[in-house]
Amino acid sequence: MMYFFKFIKSSVYYDVEKIQNGLTSDIKYYQRLFRWLQFFIATPISLLIWLVIQILSRKYKISIYVLPTFRPGVASMYLSTIEPLCRELQYINDPKHFTILVNPQEEISEVLTKSYEPHFSLYLDDRRQFARLVVYLLPQRGLRKFYLTGKRQFDAGWVYPPSKNYVNQGLHVPNGLKKLGIEMGNYVIFAHFSRNYYQKRFPESYVNSMLPANIDLANYEQPLRALIKHGLQIVRVGTHVDDLPDLIKNLPIIDYARGQRDEANELWLYENCKLLVSVANGAWWFARRFNRPTIITNSQNFVQRYFSTFYTPSLFKDIKTNELLSFRQMNDRRVNKNFNDIEAIRSIGVQIIPNSPSTLTASINETLDYANGLTHLDSADKELLDKYNNFCQESGFVFNANTTRPTISFLREYSQLLD
């Protein structure tokens, strides 16, 4: 009986991420009453629609997809679940397939919603709360109803071409970006972790404990300067960003994060960039949506699955022995530890070693070569990748020809860490 009441409460508050005894401090008394009233009205309607779908399913394919709840909305979760699904639906292109998306997340941006909404027959979000509740309550029995959680049921969709961007402004550079001198396909997006962004969303004590908050952006002066020497423009993107260090501020960077930011134009930037350099943040997801080459640098975790094109992990040094840990040792010490947390790292006696300017330059140049179609692996490189593949298999990571991997230059520099 207790399980039943718990299930009912979770259904009433399904679009509230954190539930304490079925209530939350920011939901007023009259709002709670309204929620319960909606639930009791929606339940019989939901059962009736379930019966109708059973009949229609004999002639049509009907699928319901439910996104996980995140408030405030998280772009990485939204993009990583909806993009591979939309790719698969677009590739199959079944005119008799009626698709419904239930999105209980907070909207990431109006532009992002518009870019995906037409991929579904019915897109239910905060604008259609009652209809969303009715569909959410549909019994799963006998229906093609998928809860898009950590199982990543549609990850295989990443191998298909990118889903259509329904707010795409065409091949021409938007006027707002043209005035900044941005040239299509001749710019690199630079996105980085910013304390200011997180301080507006989380307590300062939490932000201070985050390891990426201590990354020195001055280390990126050398690789960014190398890109500029290749004739490429550097465009910084982001919202509520930190100030750049003087070494980078003095470079000829187009700081779109500080100007009059337009979300549609920013999405165009991601879709048409040469490549994207991410400093320990999730902005690369937007470029990944369009299959643009991406690299995550100073990653605190081993990156797997269908994430960025390449990555370079931060290294661990044993405080007692002053020696770098191998990949296997690094992974062993990660068990049940949050490696974005400084205190968690100190508790196991290790020190984080960030990527050096030379490591960053070599890896970002390699990503540029990839973007230009100049990649070539010799027998020694393939041997390094085989060793990395063995490490992934032992650790239970997903790794194949289409998933994220470290740059070859990184593996060459630290080949001893694969032994």
N, C-alpha and C positions, 0 to 999 in steps of 0.2 A: 504493500500500500504506500509506503514511504517513497519507493521508487516511482510509483505512478504519479504522485504529487510533484515529485522533483521533475519528472518528464513534462508535466503540464506547465510548471513554472518556466522551464527552459524554452518551451514553445511560445509562451506569452512574451518572454523577454529575449527572443531569438536574435534580435538585431541589437542587443546590448552586449558588449564584449565581456564585461565583468559583472557577475551576478553574486550578490551576497544575500542568501536567504530569499532569493527572488526579487529583491529590492535593490535599488541603487540610490545613493545620496542625492544625485542630481535629477531624479525623477520625482516630481511632486505628487502629493496624495491624489489629486483629481486626475493626473495623468495615468497613475496606476489603475484607477477605476476605469478609465477610458480604455486602457489596454485590455483589461479583463473583459469588458463589454464587447470589444471588437473580436476577441478570441471566441466568445460564446456565439456571436453572430456568424463568424467566419467558418466555424467548424462544420455545421450542417451544409453550408454552401460548398465547402471543400469536398465533402463526401459525395454530394450530388455531381460535382464536376468530375470527380474520380470515376463515377459510373459512366458519365458521358465519354470520357477519354477511353475507357475500356471498349466502348462500342466503336469509336472513331479509329482506334488503333488497328482495327481489322483492315482498314483501307489506307491509313496514313501512319507514318512513323512519327511518334511524338516523344520528344526528349526534354527533360527538365534538368537544368544545371544550377546548383546552389553554391555560391561562393562562400568562403569563410567570413566571419564577422571581424572587422577591424575598425575601431574608432579610437583615436583619429585614423583616417584611412592611410593605408601603407601602399605606395605605388609598386614596390617590388612584389608584394603578395598578389596584388591585383593583376599586374602584367604577367607574372610567371604562371598564373593559373588560366587567365582568359586568352592569352595570345596563342599558345599551342592548340587550344580547343578551336579557336576561330580559324587557324590555319587548316586544321583537319576538316572542319565543316566547309570551308571555302574550296578545298581540294576535291572533296567528294561531290559537293554541289548537287545534292538530291532535292529536286523541286517538291517532292512529297514528304519531305522531312520538316515537321513543325517544331521549332526550337524555342524554349522559354528559358531565360536567364533570371535567376533570383539573386539579386545583389544586396545583401544586408549591410555591406560596408558603407562607411561614409564616402561620399564622392571625392575622388582624388582631385579631379578638375573637370569642369564642364566640357572642355575641349576633348579630353581623353574619353569621356563618356560618349560624346558625339562621334568620335572616331571608331567606336566599337558597336554602338547600338544597332546599326542596320544589319549587322551580321546575324541577328537573332530575329525570329518572328515576333517575339514579345520580350521586351527588356524591362524588368520590374526592379525599381530602386526606390529611393526616398520620395520620389515624385508620385509614386503609386503604392502607398504603404498598405492600404487595405487589400488591394489585388495581390500584392506580394505576399501578405500573410495567408491569404486563401490558398495560393499555390504552394507556399512553404508547408502548409498543413496537409497537403495531399498525401495520403498513405503511400509508402514506397512499394508496397506489395502489388505486383502486376504492372508496375510502371517502369519506364526507363528514366529513373530519377537518380542523378549523380551528385554526391556531395564532394565538391572539389577541395579536398583537404590535403594533408601531407602525403597522400598516396600518389599524387601526380599521375592520375589515370591517363592523361592525354599528353604526357611528355613526348611521346613519339611524334606528335604533331610538329615539333620543332624542325623536323627534316623537310617539311613542305615549305613552299614560298611564303613570305610574310603576308599577313592578312591585309586587306585593303584598308587604307587610312581614309575614312570618309570626310575628313576635314582637310585633306591634301589640297594645297593651293596650286597644284600643277607643277610643271618643271621649272617655271620661272622663279627667280628670286623675289620674294615678297618685297614690296616697296620699303617697308620699315627696315628690312635687313639690307636692302640695296643701298640705302642712305649711309649705312655703316661701312660700306665697301666690301661686304661679304660676297665671295665668289663661290658659286655652286661647286661642291666636290673638291675645293681647294683649301679647306679649313679643318682644323683639328679641334674637337670639343675638349675642354679641360674642366673637369668637375671634381670637387674635393669635399671632404668632411669639413663642417663648420660648426664650431661650438655654439654660435649664435642661433643657428637653426634649431639645435636640440634644446637650448636653454629656453626657447619659447614654447617648448612642448613638455619638458621634463624638469624635475627639481635640479638645482645647480649641483647638489652633492652627487647626483647620479651622473651628470655630464662630466664632472671632474674625475670620476672613476673610469671613464671610457678611454680605452687605450688610444683610439684614433685622434683624440683631442690633443695628444702629445706629438703627433707627426709634424715634423718641420718641413713646411712647404718650400723653404729655401733650397732643399735638396733637388727640387724640380727645375731650378734655373738652367742647369746644364742640358737636360733632355729637351726642354722647351726651346732653348736657344738653337739646338741642333735641328729641330723641326722647322724653325724659322729660316735657317740656312738652306733648307730644302725648298724654300719658296712657299711654305704653307702659312696660312693665317692661324692664329690661336684665338679661340672664342671661349671665354669663361661663361658657364651657365650656372644657375642655382637660384635659390631664394633665401633671404636672410643670411647672406654669406658673410664670412669674416673678411677683414682686410687682408690683402696680399702682402707678403714681406717685400721689402724694398727691392731685393734682388730680382723678383719677378715683376713687381710693379713697374720697374723701369724698362721692361721688355715691351715691344709693340703689340700688346694684347687688346683684343676687342672685348671689353668687359660688359657683356650683355646682362650679367647678373645685377649690375649697378644702374643700368639704364631703365627705360620705360619698357618693362618686360611684357610681352604679349604671348600668351600660352600657345596660340595657334602658330605663331612664328617660331616659337621655341621647338614645337614638335617638328616643324619643317627642318630646323637645324639638325635635329637628331636623325631625321630620315635621309638627309643629303650630305652628311659629313664624310670626310675621308676616313676618319677613325675617331674614337673617343678614348681619352685617358682618364681613368677614375682613380682617385686617391681615397681608398677605404670608404667608399660610399656607394649607394645603389643607383646613381644616375645612369649607369651603363645599361640598365634594363630598357630604357627608352630607345637607345640605339640598337640594342639586341633585337628589339621588336622588328626592326627593319633590316636585320642581318648586316648591319654595319660592323666593321672590325672594331673590337673593343679590348681593352686590357685593364684589369684591376691590379693596382700596385699596392704594396704593403698590406696584403690581405692577412688578417689574423687567423684565418682558417684555411684548410685545404679546400679549394673550390672544385666542385664536381658538377655532374649533370650538364644540362644545356644552358650554361650561364654565359659568361663573357667568352671571347675567342681565346684569350690568353690571360695568365695572371702571374704575379710574382709574390710569393708569401714572405712575410717577415720571418726572421730566423730566431731561434731560441738558443741562448747560451747558458750553460750550467754555471751558476754563481760560484760554486765551490771549486770546480775544476777549470773554469774559464774556457771551456771547450764548447763548440757548437754541437747541438744535438742533431742526430740524423733524422730523416723524415719519420722513420719508425719510432724513434724515441720521442720526437715531438708529438706524434699522434698518441702514443701511450700516455703521455702526461696530460693530454687534453681531456681524458675521460672525466665526464661529469664536471667539467670546468668551463666557465664562461671566459673565453680568451679575448673578450673586449673589455674585461674588467682588470684593472691594474692590480688590485689586491689578490685576485684569484691567481694571477701570474706569480706574484711574489710568494704566495703560500706554498708553491711547489718548488721554490728555489731556482727559478729561471729568470733571465733578463731578455727582453725583446730587443732584437737588433734590426733596425729599420733598413730598408733597401738603400744602398749607397747611390750617389749621383751617377757613378759609372755603370752600376747595375741597371738603374732606371733608364739611362741613355741607350744602352745596348738592347734592352727589352722593348722599349718604345720604338726604336729604329727597326727592330725585327717585326713589330706589328705594322709599321709603315710598309716594309717590304711585302708583307702578306697582303696589305691593301692594294699594292701595286702588282700583285701576282708574281712576285719574284722569289717565292719560297722554294727552297731545295734542301732536302735532307740527305746527308751522306750516311754511310754505314755506321759511323760512330754516333751520329745523332739518333739513328733508329735504335741503336743499342741502348742509349739513354732513355728513350721513350719506352722500350721494352721493360727496363728496370722500373720506371715510374708506373707502368701498367701492372707489374707484379706487386708493387707496393699498394696500389689501389685495390687489387684483388684481395690481398691479405687483410686490408683494412675495411673491406666491405663498401668501397666507394664505386660509383658508377663512372666508368671511363671507357670511351671508344673513340673512333675517328671523328665523331661529330661533337663530342663534349669538350668542355674546357680543359686546358692543360697549361702547365708552366711554359714559359718561353724556352726555346732551346738554349739561348745564351745564358739564361739563369741555370739551367741544368748543367751546362758545360762548366760554369764558374764554380758550382757547388756539387760537382759529380760525386764527391766523396760522401755526401749526405744520403745518397741512394744505396750505398753498400750496407 
